[in-house]
């Protein structure tokens, strides 16, 4: 049962992030900065996918604490 719960949480997090990114990738960048600090903003060399992946990682970690 916990796997289904975790999958639902992951899907919820990703849907929220992709919704932000669809409007403008800067929404994702600003979310990383405001929620987790400027130090967590990744290098832009990863492109939009790098920012999305980083915010997903950070939010997932924050939810599991």
trRosetta pair geometry for C-beta under 8 A, 3 or more apart (Angstrom, degrees):
i j d omega theta_ij theta_ji phi_ij phi_ji
1 4 5.9 -55 -160 35 42 110
1 5 6.4 42 146 -19 70 107
2 5 5.2 -53 -148 39 40 117
2 6 6.1 42 153 -21 70 103
3 6 5.7 -51 -144 38 32 110
3 7 6.2 35 154 -21 64 105
4 7 5.6 -52 -146 36 31 114
4 8 6.4 33 153 -21 63 105
5 8 5.8 -55 -152 34 29 112
5 9 6.5 29 151 -18 64 105
6 9 5.6 -53 -148 36 34 112
6 10 6.3 34 153 -18 66 105
7 10 5.7 -53 -146 38 31 112
7 11 6.2 31 155 -19 65 107
8 11 5.7 -54 -145 37 30 111
8 12 6.3 33 154 -21 64 106
9 12 5.7 -55 -148 35 30 113
9 13 6.4 29 155 -18 64 106
9 60 7.5 113 130 -126 108 78
9 63 6.1 170 -178 138 130 154
10 13 5.8 -55 -148 36 30 111
10 14 6.2 22 157 -13 65 110
10 56 8.0 47 -154 -168 77 108
10 60 6.7 24 -105 -108 77 119
11 14 5.9 -59 -143 41 29 107
11 15 6.1 31 158 -22 65 108
12 15 6.0 -53 -144 34 26 111
12 16 6.6 26 157 -18 60 107
13 16 6.0 -62 -157 35 28 111
13 17 6.4 21 153 -15 65 110
13 56 5.9 112 132 -137 117 73
13 59 5.0 164 -147 108 122 129
13 60 6.0 147 111 -69 178 78
13 63 7.2 -114 -72 -15 130 148
14 17 5.6 -56 -145 39 34 109
14 18 6.0 31 159 -17 69 108
14 56 6.0 24 -90 -114 77 121
15 18 5.9 -56 -141 40 28 108
15 19 6.3 34 156 -24 62 106
16 19 5.8 -55 -152 32 28 115
16 20 6.7 27 151 -16 62 104
17 20 5.7 -55 -155 35 34 111
17 21 6.2 30 151 -17 68 109
17 28 6.3 61 -162 -114 86 107
17 31 7.8 -152 -117 78 78 158
17 52 5.6 120 149 -149 125 81
17 55 5.3 155 -123 99 127 125
17 56 5.8 -79 -11 -69 167 83
17 59 7.5 -158 -59 15 118 149
18 21 5.4 -53 -141 40 35 112
18 22 6.2 46 155 -30 66 100
18 52 7.2 48 -82 -142 64 128
19 22 5.8 -46 -148 25 29 115
19 23 7.2 25 154 -14 58 102
20 23 6.1 -63 -163 34 33 107
20 24 7.8 -60 166 59 64 57
20 27 4.0 -147 -177 115 96 124
20 28 5.3 133 113 -66 121 73
20 31 6.4 -5 -172 -25 167 144
21 24 7.7 -110 -155 83 29 20
21 25 5.5 26 -142 -100 77 62
21 27 6.9 -141 -72 64 34 105
21 28 5.2 21 -80 -42 84 129
21 48 6.4 108 -157 -177 121 113
21 51 7.7 150 -104 94 113 111
21 52 5.7 -3 -71 -88 150 113
23 27 5.6 45 76 -13 110 149
24 27 5.1 108 73 -15 81 97
25 28 5.5 -45 -167 30 55 114
25 29 6.5 54 140 -18 74 102
25 48 4.7 -100 -112 -119 139 101
25 51 6.1 99 -175 65 102 151
26 29 5.2 -51 -145 39 43 114
26 30 6.0 42 156 -18 72 105
27 30 6.0 -55 -144 40 27 108
27 31 6.3 33 153 -24 62 107
28 31 5.6 -54 -149 32 30 114
28 32 6.7 33 153 -20 63 100
28 48 7.7 98 46 -158 150 76
28 51 4.8 106 116 138 126 117
28 52 6.0 -52 -149 -82 157 60
28 55 5.4 -120 -166 -20 93 152
29 32 5.9 -51 -155 30 32 111
29 33 6.6 27 151 -14 64 108
29 41 6.2 50 -157 -135 82 116
29 51 5.6 -50 -73 -146 75 139
30 33 5.6 -55 -147 40 35 112
30 34 5.9 23 160 -12 71 110
31 34 6.1 -59 -136 43 27 101
31 35 5.7 7 170 -3 65 118
31 55 5.9 47 95 -129 117 135
32 35 6.6 -70 -137 47 18 96
32 36 5.7 -47 -172 44 59 111
32 40 5.5 -143 175 103 100 104
32 41 5.1 125 109 -91 130 71
32 42 7.9 -83 -171 0 166 75
32 51 6.9 -117 -23 -160 141 86
32 54 6.2 23 -110 112 139 114
32 55 5.2 -106 -73 -86 94 91
32 58 6.7 116 -128 27 83 158
33 36 7.5 -74 -107 57 8 69
33 37 6.9 -32 -155 158 46 12
33 38 5.3 26 -134 -87 93 61
33 40 7.6 -175 -89 61 39 91
33 41 5.7 6 -71 -58 85 120
35 58 7.1 127 104 130 118 131
35 59 7.6 8 133 -83 156 85
35 62 7.8 -74 161 -47 118 166
36 40 4.1 -27 118 33 118 160
36 58 5.0 -58 -65 -169 158 146
36 62 7.9 -123 -85 -57 107 131
37 40 5.4 97 70 1 76 101
38 41 5.7 -35 -164 4 49 115
40 54 7.0 154 159 168 88 119
40 58 6.2 69 178 -93 142 144
41 51 7.8 -4 -154 -120 75 92
41 54 7.6 102 -141 122 32 156
42 46 5.8 -8 125 25 133 134
42 50 5.2 -127 99 153 140 108
42 51 6.5 -156 47 -89 107 54
42 54 4.6 -160 -18 -65 124 153
43 46 6.4 105 81 -4 78 92
43 50 7.3 -54 74 152 64 154
44 47 7.2 58 175 -80 64 29
44 50 7.4 152 -147 70 26 138
44 51 8.0 4 -116 -52 61 107
45 50 7.1 75 80 -34 52 168
46 49 6.3 -112 156 81 89 76
46 50 2.0 96 109 -70 126 144
46 51 7.1 161 90 -26 109 57
46 53 7.3 -94 159 39 141 122
46 54 7.8 117 80 -30 154 111
47 50 5.6 115 53 6 48 101
47 51 7.7 -100 118 1 36 91
48 51 5.8 -56 -155 36 38 109
48 52 6.2 36 151 -18 70 108
49 52 5.5 -54 -144 39 34 113
49 53 6.0 36 157 -20 68 107
50 53 5.8 -53 -142 37 27 110
50 54 6.3 28 157 -20 62 108
51 54 5.8 -55 -147 35 29 111
51 55 6.5 24 158 -14 64 106
52 55 6.1 -59 -149 38 28 105
52 56 6.3 30 153 -20 64 109
53 56 5.7 -56 -149 37 30 114
53 57 6.3 33 154 -21 65 106
54 57 5.7 -53 -148 35 31 113
54 58 6.3 26 156 -16 65 108
55 58 5.7 -56 -144 40 32 110
55 59 6.1 26 160 -14 67 109
56 59 6.2 -61 -143 41 25 104
56 60 6.0 25 159 -20 64 112
57 60 6.0 -60 -146 37 23 110
57 61 6.3 22 157 -17 62 110
58 61 5.8 -57 -148 38 28 110
58 62 6.3 27 154 -19 64 108
59 62 5.5 -53 -144 37 33 112
59 63 6.3 32 156 -20 65 106
60 63 5.9 -57 -150 35 30 110
60 64 6.5 22 155 -17 63 110
61 64 6.0 -63 -149 36 30 107
61 65 6.9 38 154 -34 63 101
62 65 6.1 -48 -156 15 34 115
